[in-house]
């Protein structure tokens, strides 16, 4: 017999809040993300140039080609060789930390609700701690541990720390669901 999603609201909420706190700790207290971001040489000069160009908010690639034909051109190839090659994201303004934190909590709650839905289809009431932990923990690791891998592959984002965080988030999710699985 399936376990209803409603009967899993406590582990959904508790694990969502626990993951928000774990995420905060990973970024604010632990050292493994500290070296991921660096300032540009002559940062003020780069910022002044971007201001002068009135670059609107958005995601930019350099060098950039709009079509595959343009990517095959000698001019584009020479720009690729000359470099630099990279991406830049320009924000609209200062990030709204309250909105970003709320969206993070919502992300964890929604992801854990989907994990709960999946687990509820497979795991009946009263199933043992070990089974629930293994199933939900695996689903959590798949969800959180793989979330940024494609960005790492395609955009050069460092991802080892994100994968480690995702494994920890999956294990936390598994532990909370196993501890609060309905009997």
SULJOLIN-V864299 format. One record per residue. N is the residue number from 1. SS is DSSP state (a for helix, b for strand, c for the rest). OMEGA is omega as a letter, one per 30 degrees, with the letter a starting at -180 (NA if undefined). NEAR is the number of other C-alpha atoms within 10 Angstrom. Layout:
<<N:SS:OMEGA:NEAR> <N:SS:OMEGA:NEAR>>
This chain:
<<1:c:a:9> <2:c:l:13> <3:c:a:20> <4:c:l:16> <5:c:a:17> <6:a:a:12> <7:a:a:15> <8:a:a:20> <9:a:a:17> <10:a:l:15> <11:a:l:25> <12:a:a:26> <13:a:a:18> <14:a:a:17> <15:a:l:24> <16:a:l:26> <17:a:l:17> <18:a:l:19> <19:a:l:24> <20:a:l:21> <21:a:l:12> <22:a:l:17> <23:a:l:18> <24:a:a:13> <25:a:a:12> <26:a:a:18> <27:a:a:13> <28:a:a:12> <29:c:a:12> <30:c:a:10> <31:c:a:11> <32:c:l:15> <33:c:a:17> <34:c:a:13> <35:c:a:8> <36:c:a:10> <37:c:a:8> <38:c:l:7> <39:c:l:6> <40:c:l:10> <41:c:a:8> <42:c:a:9> <43:a:a:10> <44:a:l:10> <45:a:l:11> <46:a:a:12> <47:a:l:12> <48:a:l:12> <49:a:l:12> <50:a:l:13> <51:a:l:11> <52:a:a:9> <53:c:a:9> <54:c:a:9> <55:c:a:11> <56:c:l:12> <57:c:l:11> <58:b:l:10> <59:b:a:10> <60:b:l:13> <61:b:l:12> <62:b:f:13> <63:c:a:18> <64:c:l:15> <65:c:a:13> <66:c:a:7> <67:c:l:8> <68:a:l:8> <69:a:l:9> <70:a:l:13> <71:a:l:15> <72:c:a:11> <73:c:l:11> <74:a:a:10> <75:a:l:10> <76:a:l:16> <77:a:l:14> <78:a:l:11> <79:a:l:14> <80:a:l:15> <81:a:a:10> <82:a:l:10> <83:c:f:11> <84:c:l:10> <85:c:l:12> <86:b:l:12> <87:b:l:13> <88:b:l:10> <89:b:l:11> <90:b:a:12> <91:c:l:11> <92:c:a:9> <93:c:l:7> <94:c:l:6> <95:c:l:9> <96:c:a:8> <97:a:a:9> <98:a:l:9> <99:a:a:10> <100:a:l:11> <101:a:l:13> <102:a:l:11> <103:a:l:12> <104:a:l:17> <105:a:l:20> <106:a:l:15> <107:a:a:14> <108:a:l:22> <109:a:a:22> <110:a:l:15> <111:a:l:17> <112:a:l:28> <113:a:l:21> <114:a:l:16> <115:a:l:23> <116:a:l:26> <117:a:l:17> <118:a:a:17> <119:a:a:21> <120:a:l:21> <121:a:a:13> <122:a:a:13> <123:c:l:19> <124:c:l:17> <125:c:l:14> <126:c:l:11> <127:c:a:13> <128:c:a:14> <129:a:a:16> <130:a:a:12> <131:a:l:13> <132:a:l:24> <133:a:a:22> <134:a:a:16> <135:a:a:18> <136:a:l:27> <137:a:l:25> <138:a:l:19> <139:a:l:22> <140:a:l:24> <141:a:l:23> <142:a:a:15> <143:a:a:19> <144:a:a:21> <145:a:a:23> <146:c:a:16> <147:c:a:15> <148:c:a:17> <149:a:a:17> <150:a:l:12> <151:a:l:12> <152:a:a:14> <153:a:a:11> <154:a:a:8> <155:a:l:12> <156:c:l:12> <157:c:l:14> <158:c:a:17> <159:c:a:20> <160:a:l:15> <161:a:l:16> <162:a:l:21> <163:a:l:19> <164:a:l:17> <165:a:a:22> <166:a:l:23> <167:a:l:21> <168:a:l:20> <169:a:l:26> <170:a:l:26> <171:a:l:20> <172:a:l:22> <173:a:l:30> <174:a:l:27> <175:a:a:21> <176:a:l:23> <177:a:l:28> <178:a:a:22> <179:a:a:15> <180:c:l:17> <181:c:a:23> <182:c:l:16> <183:c:NA:8>>
